[in-house]
Amino acid sequence: MSLLQDLSALYASVPFQWKLIGHCLIVSSWFTTHKDKFLLNYWTGFLGAFGGGCLSALILQQSPDVAVALFEANMIGITWTLCWWLINYSPYNLVAQVHNLLPVRMVSKICMNMLRAGIIAQRVNVSEGLYPGVAGAALFIGTIAASGGKLLVDLVQKLNGDLNTRAEIVEPGFPLRTGFFGSLLYWVTVYWLGVLKPAEGGALVTTIFVAHGIAADLTGRLLDFTEPVARALHAITNVPMPGLQAPQKTAKAPVPTTNGKTVETKKGK
């Protein structure tokens, strides 16, 4: 067996329920600002955790292989609700404090990244089955599945006046770019070039996501490996990259002289 096959077997050996619990705990910990508005808190967090899967399922509703997360199994809704309550409302905030410990948080993030990579592979597989060879379908569905939750959360926060950063659709960042990167890597290696089997392609994407999450937690930095690539592509295509301000030319302003005439000079001089 190849290394990727071994890794695929390792990831598959982790029970789905364990991965789901870790995923729900880490996402719940990102949405704790509206404890006094429980319904807003609950559904914003739910969209962050499952919004991408729900959106992609609605787009692919003609396929029997996908379903909206909340309707797929009772345990998904129950697990999310319990984890959300434990992080936000457990007595003395005990669970949130324990979960904030680095080793515990890292385990939760590993679970989240395994599920995120897994849904990319699953949705790309379904898209390829419905639209064989159509890259646009696979990349769009895979990206939405991995990053659609961020888009929905931005919308809710914008409507509620809580969006303190630029929306992801306005200024694509790490969530959207990694969703696209994972979808592209999986589709190219498995379906376009055919150099990897689906299990191996899924293991490759999972390993990259998991390794990045561990490195980011250990260093305390985002470590956005997609930004240099994005900068290069924007420079090559001459498409302005959102968030990067182009250098502005200094405007000239007339300055009066002693003889009543004016001369042109640069502002600030």
C-alpha positions in Angstrom: 0.0 0.0 0.0 1.1 3.5 -0.7 1.6 6.2 2.0 -1.6 7.9 0.9 -3.6 4.7 1.1 -2.2 4.2 4.6 -3.3 7.7 5.5 -6.7 7.2 4.0 -7.2 4.1 6.1 -6.0 6.0 9.2 -8.5 8.8 8.6 -11.3 6.4 7.9 -10.6 4.5 11.1 -11.6 7.6 13.2 -15.4 7.1 13.9 -17.6 9.7 12.2 -19.2 10.6 15.5 -15.9 11.5 17.1 -15.1 13.8 14.1 -18.5 15.3 14.3 -18.1 16.1 18.0 -14.8 17.8 17.4 -16.1 19.7 14.5 -19.1 21.0 16.4 -17.0 22.0 19.4 -14.5 24.0 17.5 -17.1 25.8 15.4 -19.2 26.5 18.4 -16.2 28.1 20.1 -16.1 30.6 17.2 -19.6 32.0 17.9 -19.9 33.0 21.5 -20.6 36.7 21.2 -24.4 36.6 21.3 -25.2 34.4 24.3 -28.0 36.7 25.2 -29.6 36.0 21.8 -29.6 32.2 21.8 -31.5 31.7 18.5 -29.1 34.0 16.6 -26.2 32.3 18.3 -27.4 28.8 17.5 -28.2 29.3 13.9 -25.2 31.4 13.1 -23.0 28.7 14.5 -25.0 26.0 12.7 -24.5 27.8 9.4 -20.8 28.1 10.1 -20.6 24.4 10.8 -22.9 22.9 8.1 -23.8 25.8 5.8 -21.5 24.7 3.0 -22.8 21.1 3.1 -26.4 22.3 3.1 -25.9 24.7 0.2 -24.1 22.1 -1.9 -26.8 19.5 -1.0 -29.5 21.8 -2.3 -27.6 22.4 -5.5 -27.1 18.6 -6.0 -30.6 17.7 -4.8 -31.1 15.5 -7.9 -28.5 13.1 -6.5 -29.6 10.6 -3.9 -26.1 10.6 -2.4 -26.3 14.0 -0.7 -28.6 15.4 1.9 -29.0 18.5 4.0 -27.1 17.8 7.2 -30.0 18.4 9.6 -32.2 16.0 7.6 -29.6 13.3 7.1 -29.5 11.8 10.6 -30.9 12.7 14.0 -27.5 12.5 15.6 -26.1 15.4 13.6 -28.7 17.9 15.0 -28.4 16.4 18.5 -24.6 16.5 18.5 -24.5 20.1 17.2 -27.1 21.2 19.8 -25.3 19.5 22.7 -21.9 20.9 21.7 -23.3 24.3 21.1 -24.8 24.3 24.6 -21.7 23.0 26.3 -19.5 25.7 24.8 -21.9 28.5 25.3 -23.9 27.7 28.4 -22.3 25.0 30.5 -22.0 25.9 34.2 -19.0 28.1 35.1 -18.0 28.1 31.4 -16.1 24.9 32.3 -16.3 23.1 28.9 -15.3 26.2 26.9 -12.3 26.7 29.2 -11.2 23.1 28.8 -11.7 23.2 25.1 -9.6 26.3 24.8 -6.6 24.3 26.1 -4.2 24.0 23.1 -4.1 20.1 22.9 -7.9 19.9 23.2 -8.5 22.6 20.6 -6.0 21.0 18.2 -7.8 17.7 18.4 -11.1 19.4 17.6 -9.5 21.3 14.6 -8.1 18.0 13.3 -11.6 16.6 13.4 -13.0 19.6 11.6 -10.3 19.5 8.9 -11.0 15.8 8.3 -14.7 16.5 7.8 -14.0 19.5 5.6 -11.6 17.6 3.3 -14.0 14.7 3.3 -17.0 16.7 2.1 -14.9 18.3 -0.7 -14.0 14.8 -2.0 -17.6 13.5 -1.6 -19.2 16.5 -3.4 -16.6 16.5 -6.2 -17.3 12.8 -6.7 -21.0 13.4 -6.9 -20.5 16.4 -9.3 -18.2 14.2 -11.5 -20.9 11.6 -11.6 -23.6 14.0 -12.6 -21.4 16.1 -14.9 -18.5 14.0 -16.1 -15.4 16.0 -17.1 -17.0 19.4 -16.3 -14.4 21.1 -14.2 -16.6 24.1 -13.4 -19.2 21.9 -11.7 -16.7 20.0 -9.5 -14.8 23.1 -8.5 -17.9 25.2 -7.8 -19.6 22.5 -5.8 -16.5 21.6 -3.9 -15.7 25.2 -3.0 -19.3 25.8 -1.8 -19.3 22.6 0.2 -16.0 23.6 2.0 -16.6 27.4 2.3 -20.3 28.1 1.9 -20.8 28.3 5.6 -18.5 31.4 5.8 -20.5 33.1 3.0 -23.8 32.5 4.9 -22.4 33.6 8.2 -21.2 36.8 6.6 -24.7 37.4 5.3 -26.3 36.9 8.7 -23.7 39.1 10.5 -24.1 41.8 7.9 -27.8 41.9 8.4 -27.3 42.0 12.2 -24.7 44.7 12.0 -22.0 42.4 13.4 -19.7 42.0 10.4 -16.5 43.6 11.5 -14.4 42.5 8.5 -14.9 42.5 4.7 -17.3 39.8 3.6 -15.6 36.8 2.1 -17.4 37.3 -1.3 -16.1 40.8 -1.4 -12.5 40.0 -0.3 -11.8 36.3 -0.7 -9.5 35.0 2.0 -8.3 31.8 3.5 -11.6 30.0 3.9 -12.7 30.5 0.3 -9.2 30.0 -1.2 -8.6 26.8 0.7 -12.0 25.4 -0.4 -11.1 26.1 -4.0 -7.6 24.8 -3.6 -8.8 21.5 -2.0 -11.4 21.0 -4.7 -8.9 21.8 -7.5 -6.2 19.5 -6.1 -8.6 16.6 -5.7 -10.3 17.0 -9.1 -7.0 17.4 -11.0 -5.2 14.4 -9.3 -8.2 12.1 -9.3 -10.2 12.9 -12.4 -8.2 15.0 -14.8 -4.8 13.4 -14.5 -6.0 10.2 -12.9 -2.8 9.7 -11.0 -4.6 9.1 -7.7 -7.5 7.0 -6.6 -10.4 8.8 -4.9 -9.3 7.5 -1.5 -5.7 8.7 -2.1 -6.8 12.1 -3.4 -9.0 12.5 -0.3 -6.1 11.6 2.0 -3.8 14.1 0.2 -6.3 17.0 0.7 -7.0 15.9 4.3 -3.3 15.7 5.2 -2.6 19.2 3.9 -5.6 20.6 5.8 -4.7 18.7 9.0 -1.0 19.6 8.8 -1.8 23.3 8.3 -4.2 23.3 11.2 -1.6 21.8 13.5 1.1 24.2 12.4 -1.2 27.2 12.7 -2.1 26.2 16.3 1.5 25.6 17.3 2.7 28.9 15.9 -0.3 31.0 16.7 -0.3 32.3 13.2 -2.7 31.9 10.2 0.1 30.6 7.9 -2.0 31.3 4.8 -0.2 29.3 2.2 -2.8 30.3 -0.4 -2.0 34.0 -0.3 1.3 33.9 -2.3 -0.4 31.9 -5.0 -3.3 34.3 -5.1 -0.9 37.3 -5.3 1.0 35.7 -8.2 -2.2 34.8 -10.1 -3.6 38.3 -9.7 -0.3 39.8 -10.9 -0.1 37.5 -13.9 -3.7 38.1 -15.0 -3.7 41.9 -14.1 -6.8 41.4 -12.1 -6.7 43.6 -8.9 -6.5 41.5 -5.8 -9.2 42.6 -3.2 -7.6 44.0 -0.1 -4.5 45.2 -1.7 -4.5 49.0 -2.2 -2.8 50.1 -5.4 -0.3 52.9 -4.9 -1.9 56.2 -5.5 -0.3 59.1 -7.3 0.2 62.2 -5.2 -2.1 64.9 -6.4 -0.6 68.3 -7.2 -2.0 71.4 -5.7 -1.3 75.0 -6.7 0.6 77.1 -4.3 0.6 80.9 -4.4 3.8 82.8 -4.8 4.9 86.3 -3.8 4.3 87.6 -7.4 0.7 86.6 -7.5 1.3 83.6 -9.7 1.0 79.9 -8.7 3.3 77.0 -9.1 2.4 73.3 -9.2 3.8 71.3 -6.3 3.0 68.0 -4.6 0.8 67.8 -1.6 2.6 67.3 1.6 5.7 69.3 0.5 
